[in-house]
Amino acid sequence: MKRWIAILMACLMLSGAAHAAEWAEGTSPERPYPGVPAVDLKTQIGYMLNYPKADNAAERYCDTLYIYLPREDLALGDGRLSVMTGEGEWTGVSFADAERVRLYPLDEQTLSDVRWGGGIGVEVWLPVSLPMGDAAWIEMEDACLVPESGASLEGLPKGDQAWRAVVEGDYGVGGLRFTHEGDDVPISQPAVGDLVKFDLKLGGDAAMVAIASDNGSVTCAEGDSFTQSGEVTLRLEDDDFEWTVYFMDGDGNAVDFLDFDADMVRR
């Protein structure tokens, strides 16, 4: 995911050589870049870098959200992050769920990339991957991130324009989730006999899809090739599962692929 940092820096039109992780003159956690207004970190969450979003979209698939903040005095709270669409909540995660949310100090290389003197990162692993396109947005309750003082901070994303979570591409995979057979409720720890469901999108250079599992750990009752967009259901035949979605042109040549395996649920 380092690609999104590079693109972000281009969008911010920052220049200059990389530097050690220290705050440059005139910058601070309250004002992480020269020329931007300072914020009161006692009442506001402050500046955030988010991925994916409209000007820094994911490509073809995304099941993880990334948040960078140029401050180090925050902890995970018990607020809820919701992925919303026009039809309501697509999926959501409590920040109290240690299996889904991780907070960590940014390493020196990342701090150099974003040109900060310090900061933290938050990764959110979604129970249902983002839909393709730009229909989804992120809303976060104020209690998601809490300061050492215990005060409630304002400024986390709210409303359909705050953080548009965009997954671009003429083709790709959206809405991937694991479920028990006969149920569509997402589960975190799938086992043999459980299902994988996702929305397949075809278009552009991709006229068809072939699904392959080299170790036979995933099967599909509908066959292993698809020529139309729609929902695909796979069955797990082994706990150590893996499969690949090959996107192919009209002549059967692979133009792209997405790999999936058990590491998706063993983070």
N, C-alpha and C positions, 0 to 999 in steps of 0.2 A: 504493500500500500504506500510505499514511499513515492510513487508516481503522483499521488494526489497532493503531496506537499510541494513538489516541484511545480505543478500546475498552479497551485494556490499562490506561490511566490510570483509567478508570471502575472497572474491576475492582479496582484497587489502592486505590480510594477516597481518592485524593489530591486536595487542593484548593489553591486559591491561584492568583495570577496567574503568568503565564510570567515567567521571569527569565533573566538572562544566564548563559552556560555557566560556572558556577563552583560549587564545592562549598559547600553551605549549612553553617552551623555544626552540628557533630555528625555530619556525613556525610563520606564519603570513598570511594575505590574499594573499600575493605574493608567499608564499611557505607554503601551508596548511598542508603538511606532511613532516616529516624529510627525508632528503636525496633526495628530488626532486628539480629540478632547480627552482630558483626564476624567476618570469616573471615581466615585466614592465607593471603595470596596467594602465599606462597613454596611452599606445599604444595597449595593448592586452586585450582581454576579460578575460584571465587567466584560471584557472582550473575550470572544470565543471564536475558534476556527472549527468548522464542522465539515464532515464528509459523510455521504455524498450530498451535493447540493446543485442548484441550477447551473452555476458557472464552474462547477468542478464535479461533474456527474460520474457515477460508476458506469461500467460498461458491461452490458449483457447479463449481469447477475450481481446481487449484493445482499448479504445476510448480516453485515456488521456495520454499526455506526461508530464514528470516531469523533471525539470532542477534545480539543486542546484548549487550555486556559493558561494565561501567563501569570498565574498565582499559585501558591503552594499551601495555602491555609484552609483547604477544603477537604471534606470527607464525604463518603457516600451516605445519603440519608435514606428515608423510606418512601420517597415520592415515586410517582409513576411516570414513565416515559411512554407516550402513546404514538403509534403510527396511525395517522388518520387519512381517510379518503372521504369523498363526498357521501359515501354510504355509511360512514361511522368509523369506529376503530377497526383498523386492519389487523393490528397486533399490538401488544404492549408488554412492558417489563417493569417490575419494581426494582428500584435501585438498591433495595435490601437483599436482592437475590444474588448471592455471591457466585452462583453458577452461570449467571448471565451478564454480570456487570463487573468490570475491573477498573480500579483507579491506580495509577502508577506515576512515579516521577519521570519526566521526559529525560532521555539520555542526552549526552553531550552533542551527538551528531544531529539529533532532531532539533535541539535548541539552536544549534548553529544554522540549520536549514530555515527555521522560522525567525531567526534573529532575535531571540529572547535571552534574557539573563537567567531565567528560571521558569518553571511551569509544570503542569501535570497533564496527563492524558487520561481519558476515559474511553473504554471500549464496551460496546453494548452488543451482545450476540442475540439476535432476534429469533423468537420461536417460529416465525414465518418470514421468509425472505421478502424483500421489498417487491412491489409490483413493477413491471416494466413501465417506463414512461415517467411523466411528471405529475401524476395524480395524487401522490402521497405527500403529506407534510408531517413534521414532528412537533409534538407539544410535550412540554416537561413541567411537572408540578414544581413549585418553588422548593419543596422539601427533597428534591432529588440530590442536590448538592448543598451541604450545610457548612458554615465556617466554624472555626474553633470557638468563636464567641457564642455560638448557638443561636445567633440572630437569624431571622428569615431574610433572604436576599431576593430582590426583584431582578428581572431581566432575562429569565430563561425563556426559551421559545414558546410563544402562544399564537394561536391563530393560523390561518391557512397560508399566510405569506411569510411567516417568521423563518421557517426552515423547510424549504421544499426539498424532499429527498428524491432525487432524480436518478433513474437508471436508464441510460440511453442505449440505442441500438435498434436496427431493423429486425434483429432476431435476438433471442435470449431466453432466459428462464426467470420466472417470477413466482411469488407465492409458494415457494418450496417449504414443506413442513412434513414432519413425521407424525403418524397417527396409528392408533390401534385399528385393526380391521373392524369395519362396521361403525366407526366413529370418526368424526372430522376434527376432534379437539387435538391441537398440537401437543406432542409429548417431548420431553427433554432427553430421555434415555431409551431409544428404541432397541428392540431385541428381535430375534428371529421370529418371523411371522408378522411383524409390523409392516406398515406401508409407508412409502414415500409418495407424496403427491406434489405436483407442480404444474404451473401454467406455462405451456410451450408457445413461444411466439416465433413464427417464420416470416421471412420477408427479405427484401434486398437481395444479397448474393446467396442467401440460404433458402433453397427450394425444398429441402427435406432434412430430416434428422435421422441418424442411426444411433441407437443406444447399445453400448457394449460393456460387459463386466468380465474382465479377463479371468477372474477366479470363480465366476459363476455365482457370486454372492448376492446378486440382484437379478430378478426375473420380471418379465412383464407379460401378462396374459394377452395383451393387445398386440404382441409382436415387438420386434426391435427396430422398426422404422416407421416414420410418420411423415406425411406430406401436407398436413394441415395444422394450423394453430389449434390449441385446445388443451384440456387437462390430461395429464399423463399420470398413471398410477403404477408404481413399482412395488415389488414385494421383497423384503429382506430374507435371504436364505442363510445368512451367516452373520454373526456379530461383527466380524471383521469385514465389513462391506465396502465395496468400491464400484463405481461405474463412471463412464464417460459419455457425455452427450456430444456427438459429432454433428456439426452443421455442414451440410453438403450442397453443392450447386446442382443444377439440372442434369449435369453429366456424371454425377456421383463422386465428384472430387471434394475432399474436405476443405472447407474454407476457414473453419475455426472449431474450437472444442472447449468444453468445460468439464473439469475433473471434480468428482465428489468422492469422499471416503469417510471412514469412521472417525477421523480426526475432527470432523464437523461437530461431533458431540462429545469429544474428549479434550476439551480445551484446558 
